[in-house]
Amino acid sequence: MDYRKFIAERRAEILGRVADAAARSGRSADEVTLAAVSKTVGIEEVAAACAAGYAVFAENRPQELRRKQEAAAAYPELSSVRWDMIGHLQTNKVNLVVGNVALVHSVDSLHLAEALDARAARLGITVPVLMEVNIAGEESKSGFDPADARELIGQIAGLGNLSLEGLMGMAPAHDPDAARRAFSGLRELRDELSRDTGLPLGELSCGMSDDFSIAVEEGSTIIRLGRTVFDPAYDLQ
Ligand SMILES: *Cc1c(COP(=O)(O)O)cnc(C)c1O
């Protein structure tokens, strides 16, 4: 099979579904950024995705992020792509991330926010971040409980070298109704925190391969797509 052909055709299908979902909720598809989650593929697949039109790539582990970025140096066409960090980050790994990504989606503790801020201050830069919220209340998922997000957002927003852009969340798998509740809950929490802090908090990072249409209907601005972008065996429903 021709992988480049697959990835371009799949992208067209995904864009069609994003446009349909946006239209159903009176939004513009332009409001939705597609982040291609490249954690399970190599640099060849990333280059194929870039050729198909993806401009944002996301990794969930800092060492793998750096490996991919180093490999990308051999591909001139990858020099202008954006990289995001979407996975749980330990404070001792912030040096691998700060300065190397456009957005950290997965700020899940005050301690991590402070470590990112300290590193950014040392480099003299500002790091755009999202607060990850455990919106479905699942034990296994990381992120702030909504109550903790309300309590700590002032401190995180006050860190001088972070720029808090919005919230990130994950829905329970295999349950479309629960996913919709999680995404609408994330949006409502964002609206509340935005009112309370006066910050726009415009970015909502939610929606993955199995539930991105629902997420777009509920206001997502960044969908994080792994299998549906890269895996020919993935069955896009
Ligand atoms: C792997 C991953 C994704 C992509 O998941 P798919 O179901 O393959 O689309 C999105 N977000 C995070 C945080 C991930 O780790």
The ligand as a MOL file (V3000), in Angstrom:
LIG
                    3D

  0  0  0     0  0            999 V3000
M  V30 BEGIN CTAB
M  V30 COUNTS 15 15 0 0 0
M  V30 BEGIN ATOM
M  V30 1 C -2.0370 8.8520 22.2980 0
M  V30 2 C -2.7180 10.0840 22.7040 0
M  V30 3 C -3.6910 10.6860 21.8900 0
M  V30 4 C -4.1350 10.0970 20.5550 0
M  V30 5 O -4.9400 8.9640 20.7680 0
M  V30 6 P -5.6690 8.2370 19.5380 0
M  V30 7 O -6.7920 7.5150 20.1780 0
M  V30 8 O -4.6490 7.3330 18.9140 0
M  V30 9 O -6.1350 9.2880 18.6080 0
M  V30 10 C -4.2600 11.8730 22.3070 0
M  V30 11 N -3.9290 12.4490 23.4890 0
M  V30 12 C -3.0060 11.8990 24.3040 0
M  V30 13 C -2.6850 12.5720 25.5900 0
M  V30 14 C -2.3810 10.7020 23.9440 0
M  V30 15 O -1.4680 10.1660 24.7690 0
M  V30 END ATOM
M  V30 BEGIN BOND
M  V30 1 1 1 2
M  V30 2 1 2 3
M  V30 3 2 2 14
M  V30 4 1 3 4
M  V30 5 2 3 10
M  V30 6 1 4 5
M  V30 7 1 5 6
M  V30 8 2 6 7
M  V30 9 1 6 8
M  V30 10 1 6 9
M  V30 11 1 10 11
M  V30 12 2 11 12
M  V30 13 1 12 13
M  V30 14 1 12 14
M  V30 15 1 14 15
M  V30 END BOND
M  V30 END CTAB
M  END
